[in-house]
Amino acid sequence: MLFFVLGLLSGCSDKSGLPDPISRDMEQIVADGTLRALTTFSGTSYFIYRGQPMGFEYELLQRFAGHQGLNLEIVVTQHIDSLFHMLNRGDADVVAHGLAITLGRKEFVAFSDYFYLSHQVLVQRKPENWRDLKLHQIRDSLVTSPIDLIGQTVSVRKNSSYVYRLQNLSREMGGIIHIDTLSGSLATDEIIRMVVDGEIRYTVADNNIAHINAAYYPDLDVEVPISFSQRMGWAVRPNSPKLLRAINSWLKDFKKTIDYHVIYDRYFENKRRFIKRNESEFYSLYNDNISPYDSLIKVHADTLGWDWRLLASLIYQESQFNPSATSWAGARGLMQIMPATAKELGIRAITDPFQNLEGGTTYLKQLWQRFDNVEDITQRIKLTMAAYNCGYHHVLDAQTLADKRELDPEQWDDHVETVMLDLSYPKHYNDPVVQYGYVRGSEPVAYVKEIFDRYWHYVQLITPAEGLEDEKAKESGKEGGRQNDSETQ
């Protein structure tokens, strides 16, 4: 990852460090079939919660990509300073992160219409004994006006609009506000937590993010505004006008829907949901846990030779980590094992997480070994997963029919999966080479795709097991899925 400090983020006009923007607009995106979106890992933009990718930007990106008939590929930057550099370089087509729309930034990127309005507020901690104090005593111990910040030190992410606003405040008020710049890799939620923990005294945040955090941390005061309202939008390269028009056209209609307001409420208004996430062990902003069964999953993934996050994604697909889950067909437990299969595998208590995981991974390994002629590991995994979903012999039929059509029987992507879809129709499942008849082919195809799509999110946001090369895992997840925070900077 490149760590690059952009003058544009602090409002200056030197763009010598920015690469020239590549040429890629809506025609190329549609031809490619994939929208690449750049965002950050934060408690509002994009994160994993209980095994599920979530976030305001993430959900809106899903809606926009779906509206355009595109697959969505999320690209995460670990350093906010690199956003526009990565955009111009072609790592992504759109920066989907709540950026304040400013004149300085318009010199370098084209902004969408605004998604919502916000303003900046001071985040400070109330005195230790604030519950025992009267209201006026609490006020006397706090900054109640921006003028009170003269001579004080405020800690904010470097190259952010927070820095630019504090610099302007100093000039407007004729006094110095000392600015302590923090790493661009820190999310606003993390910086707010530093105030709570007493590591820093003051910071600045967008009003909606500050207030939702204050619901979880009652020791915080977030009532002092330090800016006027600001428009928050997404950014594209200046030479992508058709993409910009597509975003604005979709956004104009989408903001009128209930769906938009539900999504906004979920991340910026619903205090109960926010508190529940922050208290969870399975919230990726503060933990690397996907499920209560991670330690077991890691052990069994090791016996398969798989990345544990890939096996976790499969288990989420099967049961959403619910050990009591039961399907319409009678499959049960974390890995949705049929009773007859459980009996063959020696599972006595099918809903016991340990037995279910051990039995399910044993069955996966048996299937894995049956595809030992497939050299490409990603394709072998996909064939194994498809067999786990619909049965080995249906996959074997699809391979045989693929071979007959001069497709590659060892290649799931665009070869065996295409034939698998055809096995839902009589003229195909009645072919003489097909031995096991009809299968609802859309199910294993969707099953494999959704597992790899989710795995890609896990690779982006969850630390790999010791010894796993994460760059290699990212490439596998990205290719395998074919993937189709809102805070001012």
N, C-alpha and C positions, 0 to 999 in steps of 0.2 A: 504494500500500500504506500502511495506517495504522500508525504506530509508536506503540504505546500501552503504557504501563507499568502493569501490573496489580498492585495491592496484594496480591491473593490469591496471587500467585506467590512472594511473600516471607513469606507466612504471616499478613499482617494482615487485618483484617476489613472494611476500607472498600471497598465495591463501588460507590461513587457513580459511578465512571467507566464501569461496564459498562452496555451497553444492555440493556433488558428482553429476555429470550429470546423469539424468535419462536415461533409455534405451528406445529410441523411434526413429526409423529411417523410411525410406520410406515405408517399408512394413506396419508398424503400421499406418502411416499417410494415406496411400491409403485405408487400411481396415476401418479406421475411416471416410474417405471421406472428411476430413477437414484439411487444412493447417492453423496452428496458427502462426501468424506473429506478432512480437513485434516491435513497432515503437514509435516515440515521436510525440507530438503535436507541430508542428512548421509550418512556412510559406512555407516550401518546402516538408516536409515529408508527412504530413497528416493534413487536416483541412477541415472545412465546408465553402463553399462559395455559397451564394444564395440558400441554401438548399441542395447543392450537395456535397458529399464527394470528396475531391481532394487531390493531392499531388504527387510528383515524385515517392516516395516509394510506395504509395498506388496504383498508376496506374500500376507500374511494377509488384507489387504483384498480381494484378488482372490478368495481362497477364500470369504470371507464373502459377498461380493456374488454370486458364482456360486451359492452355496448358497441364497440368497434369490431367485435369478432376476432380479437387478438388474444394470444397467450400472453401471460404476464411473467416477466423475469425481474425479480427484485435484486438490486445491487446495493449493498450496504457499505457505507464509508465509515471507517473507524475514527475519522478525523474531519470535523465539519469544515475546516479550512480548505479541504480538497474538493468541495462540491462542484464549483464552477470549472475547475481544472479538469475533473473527470468528465463533466458534461461535454466540454469542448473537445476532449480527446476521443469521445465516442464511446465511453464506457456505458453510457445511458442516453436515453432520448429526452428524459424529463427529470427535473429535480422535484420530487414530491415530498416537500418538507415545508412546514409553515414559514415561509420567508416573508419578511416585511418588504413591501414593494416601495423602493426608494428611488429617487432620481439617479443617485450614484450607481446603483446596480443596473439601472436600465441602460447604462452605457455598454454593458457587457452581456446581458441576457434579455430575452423577451419574457414578460410576465403574463400569466393568465389573468383573467378577471379574478376578483378576490373570492376566497372560499368563506371567509368570516372576518370580522373586525376584532381587534384586540388593542390593548394598550399596555405599556410597561409599568410595573409597580415595584416598589422596594420590598424586599423580603428580609425581615429581621426577627430576632427571637425576643419574646417577652421575658421579663425578669424571672428568675428561678421560682420565686414565691408569688407569682402573679395571681394565683387563685386566692391568696389571702389579702390581696391589696384591693383598694377601692379603684374605681375606673380612672379617676383623675391621677392617682398615683401611678397606675400603669402607663397612662399617657405621658406623664412627666419623665418616665424612664426611656421613652421611645423617641425615635425620629418621627415627627409628625408633619414635616414639610421638607421639600427638597433643599431649602436653604440651610437646614440643620446638618446637611451632609458636608458642608464646607469644613475642610480640615480632617474629615473622616476617610477611612479606607473602605472601598467597595470592591468586592471580588467578583469578577465576571469572566466569562470565556473570552479569550483573546480574539481579535478580529471580528467581533460580533457587533450587532447594532446596539447592544447594551453599552459597549465601550464608546461608540460614536455618540450615543445620547448623553452619557455622563460627561464626555468632553464638551458637548454643547451646553450642558447645564453649568459647567464650570465657567464658560465664557459668558453665559447669560447672567449669572449671579455675581460675577466678578470675584470669585474665590476658587481655591483649588480643591477639587475632590480627588483624592489619591486613588488611582485605579490599580488594583492587584489583578493581573491577568492570569487566568487559569487555562489549562490545556484544552485544546479544541476537541479532544476525545471524550470530554465529560458531557453527559446529557444534563439538561436543566434540572431534571428530577434529582440527579446525583448531587448537583451543586446545592440545591435546596436542602438536601439531607445534611450537607456539610454545615449549613447554618444551624440546623437542629442539633447536631452533635457538638456544636461549639468550635468547630475547626476554623470557621470564618465568621465575621460579625454581620456583614451585609452582603446581599447579592441583588440582582435584578432579574425579573422573569416576566413573561407575558401574563396578563391578568387571569386568563382562563386556567393556565397551568398552575399559577400561584394559588389560586383559590381552591382548586381540587386537591392540591397538596396540603393546604391548610386544614382541610376537612379531616385529614389523617393525622396531622401534627398540630394539635390545638395550641402548642406553645408558640406558633408562628403568628406574626402580624404581617398582613399583606395589603394594608388599606391605604398606603401612601402612593398615589400615582406620580409618575415622573415623566410621562409623555402624553400626547394627545392620542386619539384613536389611530390605529394603523391598519392598512389593508394587508391581508395575509394571502399569498398565492403560491402557485407553482412556477417554475422557470423552465424555458426551453432555449435552445440556441437561437440567435437572431435570424439564422438562415433556415428556420423550420416554421414558416408561416402557416402552412397547411395543418401541421400538428397543433399549432396554437389555436387555429380556428376550430378544429375538431374538439379540443378541450373546452373552449369557451362555449361552443354550441351545446355540448353535452351538459356542462355545468349550469348553464342558464335554466335548462329544464329540470336538472336533477335537484337543484336547490329548492325547487317548489314541491318536492315529494316528501312524504312522511319518512321515507327511508333515510334521507339526508339528516333530518332532525333527530331521528332515532340514533344514528351513528354519532352525531355530534354530542348528544346527551350521554351516550355510553362512555365517552372518553373525557368530557369536560364538565358535565353537570351531575352525573350520577355518583354521588359521594359514597353510597353504600358499596357499589361495584368497585370503586377505586380503593376503598379501605380493604375490601376482601382480597383484591389482587396484592396489595402491599403486604398483607399479613401471610400470604401464601408462600410455601416453600417452592412452589412450582411457577414462579414469576421470574422470567429470564433476566430482568433488569438487575436483580440482586442475587440470583442463584443460577446454577447450571443444572438444575433438576428438571426433568421432563415429567416424571411420574413417581408414585410411591415405590415403584418396582425397579428403579434404575439399576440398583446393585445386582439384582437377579438378571436383568436384561444384559448387563455387561458381561456377566459370566457366561451366559448362553450364547451371546453374540460371538464371544471369543471361540467357542467350540465350532461355530460355523465359519469363522474367519471373516465375519462381516463387521462393519462399523456398527457400534451399538445403537447409534442414532437411527440407522436404517432399520434395524429390527424394532426399535421403539416406534418408528413411524408405521410399520406394518401392524404392530399391536394396537396402536391408536385406531388404525383403519378398521381393525376387527371389533374392538370393544370400547374404544375411548378409555381404556385402562379401568374398565368396570369389571371386576372378577365375577360378578353375578349376572353379567349380560347373557341374554338368551335370544337367539335369532328365530325367525319364523319357521326355519327348518329344523330347529332343535339343537343347533350348535351352541355350546356354552363356554363361559369363562373368558379369560383375557385373550386367548388365541382362537376362540370360537371353534372348539373341537367337537365333532359329532360323537355321540355316545358310542357308536360302533367302533370308531377310530380310537376313542379313549380306551376301550376294552382291549383292542389290539396292542396299544402302547403300554398297557399295564397301569393306566391311571385309575385309581380307586375313587378319589374325590375330585371330580372334574372341575369344580369351581375353586379348589384350593390353588392360590396363585403359584406356589412353588411347583406343584405337580403339573398344572396346566402349562406353565412356561417350559418346563422340562420336556413334557410330552410334545408340545407344539414345535419346539425347536428340533426335537428328535425327528419328527415327521418332515420338517423343512430340510434337515440334513439328508434324509433318505431321498427326497426329491432332488436336492442339489446334486447328489451323487449320480442320479440318473441322467443328468445333463453334462456328464464329465467330458463329453466330446466337444463342448462349446468352449472355445479358447477365450473369447472376450468375456471378462468377468462380469461387466455390467449386463450384457445380454444374457449370460447364464443366470444371474440373479433374477432378471425379469421373467425368464421362462420358469424359474422355480416358483416365483411368486404367483404367476398365472396358474400354475399347476396346483398350488396351495388353495387358490380360490375356486377353480372350477374342476379340478381333477387332472391327474397326469395324462390320462388317456385322451382327453379332449385336446390337450396341448399337443400330444403326439399326432392326433388326427390333423391338427392345424399345420404341424411341421410337414407331415406327409403330403398334404394338399399343396402346401407352399412349394415343396420340391417338384411336384407335378407341374406347377405353373412356372417353373424356373425362377422361383424366388429363393431366397437364402433361408433354409430351415433352422439355421443357427442364429438368425438375427431376428429378435423380437420386433424392434422398431421398424415400422413400415413394411415388414415382410410377414412374419407369423401373426402379428396382431391384425393385419389387414385381412388375412384368411380367417382368423378367429371371428371377426365381425361377420364374415360371410356364412359362418356355420349356423347362423340363426335362420337361414332360408333353405327350403326344401331342395332347390336345385343344386345346392352346394353340399348340404349334409347327406344327400342321397348319392353323392358321387361314389363310385365303386371303391375308391381308396380310403374312404371314411368308414371306420369300423364302429364308432361309438355314437354316431348320430348327432342329434340336435344339441346345441348348447347356446345359451343366451350370451353370445360373444361380447356384447357391450359391457358386461359385468367385469370379466377379467381385464379387459382393456382399460376401463376406467379405474379399476382397482390398482393396477400397476402404476398408471400415471399419477394417481392421487398420492400413492405412497412416496413416489420419487419427488413429486412436487413438495410434499410436506418435509421430506428429508432435506431438500435444498434449504428450506427455512431453518431447520435444525442445524445444518452445517454453518449457516450464516451467523447464528445466534447462540449456539450451545457449544461449549468447549469439547474437543474430541477426547477420547480416551488416551491415556499415556501411550506414546509410541506411534500414534496414527498421524500421518502427514495430512494436515488439514487442507492444504492447497490441492492435493490429489483428490481428497474427498469432495472438495468443492467442485472440481472439474467433473468428477463422476456424477455428482448430484445434478449439476447443471445440464450436462449432456443427457443424463438418464431421464430427467424430468422433461426435457425439451420445453422449458417453461415458456411454455406458451406465454414526528414529535413536533409535534407541531410547536415550534418555538422560533422566535426571531433570531437571526444570526447577528 
